[in-house]
């Protein structure tokens, strides 16, 4: 069992980690390294990866080493395995010994070839459709005893809130970037349509048809043609009339 002072020390370290991280990537990377260091012993290194499943696609968003990431990615290749199951099904998966555990035999055999013998995957508590798990690997069988499993659970429970906020922030940032790109694309097209209307003395619908015809004839995106028209006008009066 993990005593109260150890749990408190871990909590303080994790809270400090959250506060001092400059961004989500740094936070997750340091979380993976801290998790691995806290459970490792001299001559007995624990590897750690963090799996994030969004829109049914799994990816390692942070790891304590390239080897840890490789162990995760072996499972993604099969679309199944301990870390994928822990993330997707929101259950803790513990493999005491890959030599005797019969689950996921194909990917387990490959992981075993890399010298791994035991795995522990603990799911984060997130909202919505996003799923995540902390994945731990050891070269020793039966490495993740009750104390190790409890420590891993503390890491996950104390950082789930921070990870939820990080995922929400990333989602809003992606949405904002997409909206900004959409607006910029729409603005370029609207300006180009206005230029064509002025130069050809036609209606808005006719100008848009000319723009679309130019896009089709040149086999380039509508937005690219529109940007070209706007840029050309900035270099001087544009006299080219589009042919339908």
C-alpha positions as CSV (number, residue, x, y, z in Angstrom):
1,X,0.0,0.0,0.0
2,X,1.1,3.6,-0.7
3,X,1.3,5.6,2.5
4,X,-0.2,9.0,3.0
5,X,3.0,10.9,2.8
6,X,4.0,9.2,-0.5
7,X,0.6,10.0,-2.0
8,X,0.9,13.6,-0.8
9,X,4.3,14.0,-2.3
10,X,3.1,12.6,-5.7
11,X,0.1,14.9,-5.6
12,X,2.3,18.0,-5.0
13,X,4.7,17.0,-7.7
14,X,1.9,16.5,-10.2
15,X,0.2,19.8,-9.3
16,X,3.6,21.6,-9.8
17,X,4.0,19.8,-13.1
18,X,0.6,21.1,-14.3
19,X,1.3,24.7,-13.2
20,X,4.8,24.8,-14.7
21,X,4.1,23.3,-18.1
22,X,4.1,25.8,-20.9
23,X,1.7,23.8,-23.1
24,X,-0.2,20.5,-23.4
25,X,2.7,18.7,-25.2
26,X,5.2,19.6,-22.5
27,X,2.7,18.6,-19.8
28,X,2.1,15.2,-21.2
29,X,5.7,14.6,-22.0
30,X,6.8,15.4,-18.5
31,X,4.0,13.4,-17.1
32,X,5.2,10.3,-19.0
33,X,8.8,10.9,-17.8
34,X,7.7,11.5,-14.1
35,X,5.6,8.4,-14.1
36,X,8.4,6.2,-15.5
37,X,11.0,7.7,-13.1
38,X,8.7,7.3,-10.0
39,X,8.1,3.6,-10.7
40,X,11.6,2.7,-11.9
41,X,14.4,1.3,-9.7
42,X,18.2,1.1,-10.2
43,X,18.7,-1.4,-13.0
44,X,15.0,-1.8,-13.5
45,X,13.7,0.9,-15.9
46,X,9.9,1.3,-16.4
47,X,8.8,2.7,-19.8
48,X,5.7,4.9,-20.1
49,X,3.5,6.0,-23.0
50,X,0.3,8.0,-23.0
51,X,-2.3,6.9,-25.6
52,X,-5.0,9.3,-26.7
53,X,-8.0,8.1,-28.7
54,X,-9.9,10.7,-30.7
55,X,-12.4,10.1,-33.5
56,X,-11.7,6.4,-33.1
57,X,-8.0,6.9,-33.9
58,X,-5.3,6.0,-31.3
59,X,-2.0,7.8,-31.1
60,X,0.8,8.1,-28.5
61,X,0.8,11.8,-27.6
62,X,3.8,11.5,-25.1
63,X,6.3,8.9,-24.0
64,X,9.3,8.5,-21.7
65,X,11.3,7.0,-24.5
66,X,11.3,6.0,-28.2
67,X,11.0,2.4,-27.1
68,X,7.9,3.1,-25.0
69,X,6.3,4.8,-28.0
70,X,7.2,1.8,-30.2
71,X,5.4,-0.6,-27.8
72,X,2.3,1.5,-28.1
73,X,2.4,1.7,-31.9
74,X,2.7,-2.1,-32.2
75,X,-0.7,-2.2,-30.7
76,X,-2.1,0.5,-33.0
77,X,-1.0,-1.6,-35.9
78,X,-3.4,-4.4,-34.7
79,X,-6.1,-1.8,-33.6
80,X,-6.1,-3.7,-30.3
81,X,-3.9,-4.5,-27.3
82,X,-3.6,-3.6,-23.6
83,X,-3.2,0.2,-24.1
84,X,-6.0,0.4,-26.8
85,X,-8.4,-1.7,-24.6
86,X,-7.7,0.4,-21.5
87,X,-8.4,3.6,-23.5
88,X,-11.4,2.3,-25.4
89,X,-13.1,0.3,-22.7
90,X,-12.1,2.5,-19.8
91,X,-10.8,-0.4,-17.7
92,X,-7.4,-1.0,-16.1
93,X,-5.5,-3.8,-18.0
94,X,-2.7,-5.7,-16.2
95,X,-0.6,-8.3,-17.9
96,X,1.6,-9.9,-15.2
97,X,3.6,-12.0,-17.7
98,X,3.4,-11.8,-21.5
99,X,4.7,-15.4,-21.6
100,X,1.6,-16.8,-19.9
101,X,-1.1,-14.3,-20.7
102,X,-3.3,-15.4,-23.6
103,X,-4.8,-12.1,-24.5
104,X,-3.8,-10.3,-27.8
105,X,-1.4,-13.1,-28.8
106,X,-0.1,-11.5,-32.0
107,X,0.8,-8.1,-30.7
108,X,1.9,-9.6,-27.4
109,X,4.4,-11.8,-29.3
110,X,5.9,-8.8,-31.0
111,X,6.2,-6.8,-27.8
112,X,7.8,-9.8,-26.1
113,X,10.4,-9.9,-28.9
114,X,11.4,-6.4,-27.7
115,X,12.1,-7.8,-24.2
116,X,9.0,-6.7,-22.4
117,X,7.4,-9.1,-20.0
118,X,4.7,-7.1,-18.1
119,X,2.3,-4.3,-18.9
120,X,0.0,-2.0,-17.0
121,X,-2.5,0.3,-18.7
122,X,-4.7,2.7,-16.6
123,X,-7.4,4.8,-18.2
124,X,-7.7,8.5,-17.6
125,X,-11.2,9.9,-16.6
126,X,-12.1,12.1,-19.5
127,X,-15.3,13.6,-20.9
128,X,-17.1,13.0,-24.3
129,X,-15.7,10.6,-26.9
130,X,-12.0,11.2,-26.1
131,X,-10.3,8.4,-24.4
132,X,-6.7,8.1,-23.0
133,X,-4.6,5.7,-20.9
134,X,-1.2,5.7,-19.1
135,X,0.8,2.7,-20.4
136,X,3.6,1.2,-18.4
137,X,6.1,-1.5,-19.6
138,X,8.7,-3.5,-17.8
139,X,11.3,-6.1,-18.8
140,X,10.5,-8.0,-15.6
141,X,7.5,-10.4,-15.2
142,X,5.1,-9.6,-12.3
143,X,6.7,-6.1,-12.1
144,X,3.5,-4.2,-11.4
145,X,2.5,-5.3,-7.9
146,X,-0.2,-3.8,-5.8
147,X,2.0,-0.8,-4.8
148,X,2.9,-0.1,-8.4
149,X,-0.7,-0.3,-9.5
150,X,-1.8,2.0,-6.8
151,X,0.9,4.6,-7.7
152,X,-0.2,4.5,-11.3
153,X,-3.8,5.0,-10.3
154,X,-2.7,8.1,-8.2
155,X,-0.9,9.5,-11.2
156,X,-4.0,9.1,-13.4
157,X,-6.5,10.3,-10.9
158,X,-4.5,13.4,-10.0
159,X,-3.9,14.4,-13.7
160,X,-7.2,13.4,-15.3
161,X,-8.7,16.9,-14.6
162,X,-5.7,18.6,-16.1
163,X,-5.8,16.3,-19.2
164,X,-9.6,17.0,-19.6
165,X,-8.9,20.7,-19.7
166,X,-6.0,20.2,-22.1
167,X,-8.1,18.1,-24.5
168,X,-10.9,20.7,-24.3
169,X,-8.4,23.5,-25.0
170,X,-6.9,21.6,-27.9
171,X,-10.4,21.0,-29.3
172,X,-11.4,24.7,-29.1
173,X,-8.1,25.7,-30.6
174,X,-8.6,23.4,-33.6
175,X,-12.2,24.6,-34.0
176,X,-11.1,28.2,-33.9
177,X,-8.3,27.6,-36.4
178,X,-10.7,25.8,-38.7
179,X,-13.2,28.7,-38.4
180,X,-10.5,31.2,-39.1
181,X,-9.3,29.3,-42.2
182,X,-12.9,29.0,-43.4
183,X,-13.5,32.8,-43.0
184,X,-10.2,33.7,-44.7
185,X,-11.1,31.4,-47.6
186,X,-14.6,32.8,-47.9
187,X,-13.3,36.4,-47.8
188,X,-10.8,35.8,-50.6
189,X,-13.6,34.3,-52.8
190,X,-16.0,37.2,-52.0
191,X,-13.4,39.8,-52.8
192,X,-12.5,38.0,-56.1
193,X,-16.1,37.9,-57.1
194,X,-16.4,41.6,-56.5
195,X,-13.3,42.2,-58.7
196,X,-14.8,40.1,-61.5
197,X,-18.1,41.9,-61.2
198,X,-16.4,45.3,-61.5
199,X,-14.2,44.2,-64.4
200,X,-16.8,42.3,-66.4
201,X,-19.9,44.4,-65.3
202,X,-21.8,41.3,-64.5
203,X,-24.0,40.0,-61.6
204,X,-22.7,38.3,-58.5
205,X,-24.0,35.0,-59.7
206,X,-22.3,35.4,-63.2
207,X,-19.1,36.5,-61.5
208,X,-19.1,33.4,-59.3
209,X,-19.8,31.2,-62.3
210,X,-16.8,32.7,-64.1
211,X,-14.6,32.1,-61.1
212,X,-15.8,28.5,-60.8
213,X,-15.2,28.0,-64.5
214,X,-11.6,29.3,-64.2
215,X,-11.1,26.9,-61.3
216,X,-12.3,24.0,-63.3
217,X,-10.4,24.9,-66.5
218,X,-7.1,25.3,-64.6
219,X,-7.8,22.3,-62.3
220,X,-7.0,24.3,-59.2
221,X,-9.0,25.1,-56.1
222,X,-11.5,27.9,-56.2
223,X,-9.8,29.6,-53.3
224,X,-6.4,29.5,-55.1
225,X,-7.9,31.2,-58.2
226,X,-9.5,33.8,-55.9
227,X,-6.2,34.6,-54.1
228,X,-4.5,34.9,-57.5
229,X,-7.1,37.5,-58.7
230,X,-6.8,39.5,-55.5
231,X,-3.0,39.4,-55.5
232,X,-2.9,40.4,-59.2
233,X,-5.1,43.4,-58.5
234,X,-2.7,44.5,-55.8
235,X,0.1,44.5,-58.4
236,X,-1.9,46.7,-60.8
237,X,-5.2,46.8,-62.6
238,X,-6.3,43.4,-63.7
239,X,-7.6,43.3,-67.3
240,X,-8.1,39.6,-67.9
241,X,-11.7,38.6,-68.7
242,X,-12.6,35.1,-67.8
243,X,-14.2,32.9,-70.5
244,X,-16.9,30.5,-69.3
